[in-house]
Amino acid sequence: MNGNKNAAAQQHLVIVHSGSAYDSQTLAPLVEPAGFKIIGQHPTLGSAITNLCCPNVDILILYVLSPASVSGGFLNKVAKYRADLKTLVILDESLPWNCLEMLGFEAAGYLLERDIPTRLASALCEILQGGLPISSYILRGIPRGKLFRPQDVVENLSKLAPRELECLELLSQGLLYKEIAERLDLNFDTVRTYIRRIFEKLNVQTRTEAAVKFLSCDVGRG
């Protein structure tokens, strides 16, 4: 009975990759203990369409390993097949910072290949819980002021209350809501309310956008 219960709760993954050392065989030991099962692997997004259209696929792991594979509205191609499908993008760390901008901040999470051994399973779990995991290496690598005009961002950041600004700084470091609550000695629901207000004041939809706006101004750093 327990086995059936675990099988029912298992989340299904499809991988689209080409040229990465992390294929389904190497990823399986990393994700299966966390309750995930890889049910498909494809070299291109086009070849994965049949899999992606299946309602039992929960998350797409999409490798972006070269600038040629990135274009405006890239992830819209995924949404065209499954609007509710969540996508975790794996970026090669040699890619230029603007690849993230070109992707449109539309994915459910962003990691570098180097994050896979230590962060993949937790990132997948966070996505299912409504979070948006992003590698700290990616956040730190975005040049100051490149994605937004700093004066506009500073104006929006000035609308934040001190506690909201503290939450945003920790959010930009990649902390989960629960971790922010523990760090600031706040209730989880209070943190969630602060984050909602931050999104409204900064006119953003995701924690990635909020973090990039915060980091583009280098606010709070010495």
C-alpha positions as CSV (number, residue, x, y, z in Angstrom):
1,M,0.0,0.0,0.0
2,N,2.8,2.4,0.8
3,G,4.4,1.6,-2.5
4,N,1.2,2.5,-4.4
5,K,0.9,5.8,-2.4
6,N,4.5,6.7,-3.3
7,A,3.9,5.9,-6.9
8,A,0.8,8.0,-7.1
9,A,2.7,11.0,-5.6
10,Q,5.6,10.7,-8.0
11,Q,6.2,13.7,-10.2
12,H,7.2,13.1,-13.9
13,L,10.0,14.9,-15.7
14,V,10.9,15.3,-19.3
15,I,14.5,16.3,-20.3
16,V,15.4,18.2,-23.5
17,H,19.2,18.4,-23.8
18,S,21.9,18.2,-26.4
19,G,25.6,17.9,-25.5
20,S,25.3,17.9,-21.7
21,A,27.0,15.2,-19.6
22,Y,23.8,15.2,-17.4
23,D,21.4,12.9,-19.2
24,S,18.5,10.8,-17.8
25,Q,20.9,8.1,-16.4
26,T,23.0,10.5,-14.5
27,L,20.1,12.6,-13.3
28,A,17.9,9.7,-12.1
29,P,19.9,9.1,-8.9
30,L,19.7,12.8,-8.1
31,V,15.9,13.2,-8.5
32,E,14.4,9.8,-7.7
33,P,15.0,10.0,-4.0
34,A,13.0,13.3,-4.0
35,G,10.0,11.7,-5.7
36,F,10.7,12.5,-9.3
37,K,10.7,10.1,-12.3
38,I,12.2,10.9,-15.7
39,I,9.8,9.6,-18.3
40,G,11.3,11.1,-21.5
41,Q,14.6,12.4,-22.9
42,H,14.9,14.3,-26.2
43,P,17.7,16.1,-28.1
44,T,15.5,19.0,-29.2
45,L,12.3,20.8,-28.1
46,G,10.6,19.8,-31.3
47,S,11.2,16.1,-30.8
48,A,9.8,16.4,-27.3
49,I,6.4,17.7,-28.4
50,T,4.6,14.4,-28.0
51,N,5.8,13.9,-24.5
52,L,5.1,17.5,-23.5
53,C,1.5,17.3,-24.6
54,C,0.9,14.5,-22.1
55,P,-0.9,15.8,-19.0
56,N,1.1,13.5,-16.7
57,V,4.3,15.5,-17.3
58,D,4.9,17.9,-14.4
59,I,8.2,19.6,-15.2
60,L,10.4,20.1,-18.3
61,I,14.1,20.3,-17.7
62,L,15.4,22.3,-20.6
63,Y,19.1,22.7,-21.3
64,V,20.3,25.9,-22.9
65,L,23.9,25.3,-23.7
66,S,24.7,27.8,-26.6
67,P,23.5,31.3,-27.6
68,A,22.2,29.8,-30.8
69,S,19.6,27.9,-28.8
70,V,18.2,31.1,-27.2
71,S,15.8,33.5,-28.9
72,G,13.1,36.0,-28.0
73,G,10.0,34.2,-26.8
74,F,11.9,30.9,-26.6
75,L,9.8,29.6,-23.8
76,N,6.6,30.6,-25.4
77,K,7.2,27.6,-27.7
78,V,6.8,25.4,-24.6
79,A,3.7,27.2,-23.4
80,K,2.1,26.7,-26.8
81,Y,2.0,22.9,-26.2
82,R,1.3,23.0,-22.4
83,A,0.4,26.3,-20.8
84,D,0.5,24.8,-17.4
85,L,3.8,23.0,-17.8
86,K,6.6,24.3,-15.6
87,T,10.1,24.6,-17.0
88,L,13.4,24.4,-15.2
89,V,16.1,26.0,-17.4
90,I,19.7,24.7,-17.1
91,L,22.2,27.2,-18.5
92,D,25.8,26.7,-19.4
93,E,27.9,29.1,-17.3
94,S,29.9,30.3,-20.3
95,L,26.8,31.9,-21.9
96,P,26.6,35.7,-21.8
97,W,24.4,37.2,-19.1
98,N,21.8,38.5,-21.6
99,C,20.7,35.0,-22.5
100,L,18.6,35.1,-19.3
101,E,17.0,38.4,-20.6
102,M,16.4,36.8,-24.0
103,L,14.6,33.9,-22.4
104,G,12.1,36.5,-21.1
105,F,12.1,35.4,-17.4
106,E,9.3,33.0,-18.2
107,A,10.6,29.8,-16.8
108,A,9.8,28.3,-13.4
109,G,13.5,28.3,-12.4
110,Y,17.1,28.8,-13.6
111,L,20.2,26.8,-12.6
112,L,23.7,26.5,-14.0
113,E,25.1,23.1,-14.9
114,R,27.4,23.3,-12.0
115,D,24.3,23.5,-9.7
116,I,22.9,20.2,-10.8
117,P,24.6,17.9,-8.2
118,T,23.7,20.0,-5.2
119,R,20.5,21.9,-6.2
120,L,18.5,20.1,-8.8
121,A,16.3,18.0,-6.5
122,S,15.6,20.9,-4.2
123,A,14.9,23.2,-7.1
124,L,12.3,20.8,-8.5
125,C,10.6,20.6,-5.1
126,E,10.6,24.4,-4.8
127,I,9.0,24.7,-8.2
128,L,6.2,22.4,-7.2
129,Q,5.7,24.5,-4.0
130,G,5.3,27.6,-6.1
131,G,8.8,29.0,-5.7
132,L,11.2,30.1,-8.4
133,P,14.7,28.8,-7.8
134,I,17.5,30.7,-9.4
135,S,21.2,30.0,-9.1
136,S,23.1,32.5,-7.0
137,Y,25.8,32.4,-9.7
138,I,23.4,33.7,-12.2
139,L,22.2,36.5,-10.0
140,R,25.7,37.6,-9.2
141,G,26.8,37.5,-12.8
142,I,24.2,40.0,-14.1
143,P,26.0,43.3,-14.7
144,R,24.7,46.3,-12.7
145,G,22.1,48.3,-14.6
146,K,22.1,46.2,-17.7
147,L,18.5,45.0,-17.6
148,F,16.7,48.0,-16.2
149,R,17.4,51.8,-16.0
150,P,18.8,52.3,-12.4
151,Q,16.9,55.5,-11.9
152,D,13.6,53.8,-12.5
153,V,14.5,51.0,-10.3
154,V,15.6,53.2,-7.5
155,E,12.4,55.1,-7.7
156,N,10.4,51.9,-7.3
157,L,12.6,50.5,-4.5
158,S,12.1,53.8,-2.6
159,K,8.4,52.7,-2.2
160,L,9.4,49.7,-0.2
161,A,9.1,49.6,3.6
162,P,12.3,48.7,5.5
163,R,11.0,45.2,6.2
164,E,10.0,44.7,2.5
165,L,13.5,45.8,1.4
166,E,15.0,43.3,3.8
167,C,12.8,40.5,2.4
168,L,13.8,41.5,-1.1
169,E,17.5,41.4,-0.3
170,L,17.2,37.9,1.0
171,L,15.0,36.9,-1.8
172,S,17.7,38.1,-4.2
173,Q,20.2,35.8,-2.4
174,G,18.0,32.8,-3.4
175,L,16.5,32.2,0.0
176,L,13.1,30.5,0.2
177,Y,10.1,32.2,1.9
178,K,10.6,29.8,4.9
179,E,14.3,30.7,5.2
180,I,13.5,34.4,5.0
181,A,10.9,34.1,7.8
182,E,13.5,32.3,10.0
183,R,16.3,34.8,9.2
184,L,14.1,37.9,10.0
185,D,12.1,36.1,12.8
186,L,8.8,36.6,11.0
187,N,5.8,34.5,10.4
188,F,5.7,32.7,7.0
189,D,2.4,34.4,6.1
190,T,3.9,37.8,6.9
191,V,6.8,37.1,4.6
192,R,4.4,36.0,1.8
193,T,2.4,39.3,2.3
194,Y,5.6,41.3,2.1
195,I,6.7,39.6,-1.1
196,R,3.3,40.2,-2.7
197,R,3.6,43.9,-1.9
198,I,7.1,43.9,-3.3
199,F,5.8,42.5,-6.5
200,E,3.1,45.1,-6.7
201,K,5.4,48.0,-6.0
202,L,8.1,46.9,-8.4
203,N,5.6,45.9,-11.0
204,V,7.0,42.4,-11.4
205,Q,5.4,38.9,-11.7
206,T,8.2,36.7,-10.4
207,R,11.0,36.6,-7.8
208,T,13.5,36.5,-10.6
209,E,12.4,39.8,-12.0
210,A,12.4,41.3,-8.5
211,A,15.9,40.0,-7.7
212,V,17.3,41.3,-11.0
213,K,15.8,44.7,-10.4
214,F,17.3,44.8,-6.9
215,L,20.7,43.6,-8.0
216,S,20.8,45.9,-11.0
217,C,21.1,48.8,-8.6
218,D,23.5,47.1,-6.3
219,V,21.2,48.2,-3.4
220,G,22.4,47.3,0.1
221,R,25.9,46.3,-0.9
222,G,29.1,47.9,0.3
